[in-house]
């Protein structure tokens, strides 16, 4: 049976959280996961702040992609921002990540996005190789800045 890609529905929240915990563990950032099922359900399905694609085979989730739209002032239109792309370790190397990624590319085209962007950890050589094999270019002239909740409160 071939793996399929589909948009997540409300009933998928536990599997989405499992994927989030999986990528956090892989990135050695499990201690930063604050998301829970109620928060995800409200954010993804009540307020539609982001969207999720699931890769599954025989109703078993193999991986996911979570994305949302941003806006480029230079392009004058929206872009697709990939927050996370993750395939569980025991399912890697089978083309599922590529299938998820190309599904996002298709969505970006259908939505007339000016570009598609994401960040990748500097040490994640397999992800860097994957993205560059698809023609992605690193934006080495840019530095990401962040204010977390505590920083926001202090301002």
GUMAR-146213 format. One record per residue (C-alpha): x, y, z; residue in three letters. Coordinates in pm, whole numbers, padded with zeros to 5 digits, always signed. Example, Ala and Ser with C-alpha at 12.3 -4.5 7.8 and 13.67 -1.06 7.14 Angstrom:
residues 2
+01230-00450+00780ALA +01367-00106+00714SER 
This chain:
residues 155
+00000+00000+00000UNK +00134+00343-00093UNK +00160+00629+00151UNK -00087+00913+00104UNK -00077+01280+00197UNK -00388+01444+00334UNK -00493+01752+00524UNK -00530+01692+00895UNK -00871+01702+01061UNK -00967+01771+01421UNK -00956+01401+01514UNK -00586+01395+01416UNK -00474+01623+01700UNK -00321+01339+01909UNK -00115+01224+01607UNK -00008+01582+01533UNK +00111+01620+01891UNK +00298+01291+01859UNK +00477+01426+01550UNK +00562+01748+01732UNK +00708+01550+02020UNK +00897+01336+01770UNK +01064+01630+01598UNK +01139+01792+01934UNK +01309+01472+02051UNK +01507+01448+01726UNK +01621+01810+01765UNK +01700+01756+02135UNK +01442+02021+02224UNK +01177+01811+02403UNK +01205+02037+02706UNK +01066+02325+02497UNK +00739+02157+02396UNK +00450+02337+02563UNK +00182+02234+02314UNK -00098+02007+02429UNK -00400+01867+02251UNK -00636+02147+02360UNK -00395+02421+02248UNK -00336+02253+01913UNK -00705+02194+01850UNK -00787+02559+01919UNK -00493+02693+01715UNK -00524+02461+01417UNK -00898+02405+01385UNK -01085+02679+01573UNK -00864+02975+01475UNK -00694+02811+01174UNK -00361+02974+01257UNK -00168+02698+01082UNK -00233+02393+00868UNK -00109+02034+00880UNK -00050+01770+00618UNK -00018+01411+00733UNK +00164+01133+00555UNK +00003+00799+00633UNK -00010+00443+00522UNK -00283+00201+00630UNK -00417+00474+00862UNK -00081+00496+01044UNK +00079+00841+01057UNK +00435+00831+00924UNK +00510+01202+00939UNK +00371+01552+00905UNK +00426+01902+00776UNK +00295+02206+00962UNK +00277+02532+00770UNK +00116+02875+00767UNK +00114+03181+00547UNK +00330+03489+00590UNK +00352+03795+00369UNK +00633+03940+00160UNK +00626+04314+00119UNK +00879+04284-00164UNK +00670+04028-00351UNK +00343+04197-00256UNK +00177+03866-00177UNK +00169+03581+00067UNK +00426+03309+00107UNK +00409+02962+00251UNK +00615+02917+00567UNK +00706+02560+00659UNK +00735+02541+01037UNK +00807+02169+01065UNK +00857+01873+00836UNK +00907+01543+01014UNK +00905+01174+00930UNK +00941+00923+01212UNK +01292+00768+01208UNK +01175+00415+01125UNK +01005+00549+00808UNK +01286+00766+00672UNK +01460+00702+00343UNK +01141+00590+00170UNK +01049+00918+00000UNK +00783+01027+00251UNK +00957+01355+00335UNK +00988+01436-00032UNK +00621+01352-00085UNK +00521+01586+00199UNK +00750+01861+00072UNK +00623+01838-00286UNK +00266+01852-00155UNK +00355+02182+00011UNK +00509+02307-00314UNK +00183+02225-00489UNK -00016+02415-00225UNK +00217+02715-00262UNK +00159+02711-00637UNK -00219+02675-00605UNK -00229+02960-00350UNK -00014+03184-00575UNK +00253+03221-00308UNK +00551+03438-00393UNK +00786+03203-00213UNK +00822+02920+00032UNK +01054+02948+00333UNK +01164+02758+00640UNK +01456+02732+00880UNK +01683+02436+00936UNK +01919+02370+01223UNK +02282+02416+01120UNK +02381+02071+01248UNK +02104+01882+01064UNK +02315+01767+00768UNK +02058+01517+00639UNK +01788+01786+00625UNK +02026+02034+00462UNK +02119+01773+00200UNK +01750+01696+00144UNK +01654+02061+00094UNK +01947+02145-00132UNK +01876+01833-00342UNK +01536+01989-00412UNK +01694+02315-00526UNK +01652+02516-00205UNK +01910+02786-00138UNK +02032+02883+00211UNK +01985+03248+00300UNK +02321+03301+00467UNK +02289+03681+00474UNK +01998+03669+00719UNK +01993+03614+01094UNK +01680+03501+01276UNK +01583+03704+01582UNK +01327+03599+01839UNK +01138+03736+02135UNK +00976+03464+02344UNK +00675+03513+02574UNK +00889+03631+02865UNK +01070+03881+02645UNK +00739+04010+02513UNK +00612+04061+02868UNK +00924+04260+02959UNK +00869+04496+02669UNK 
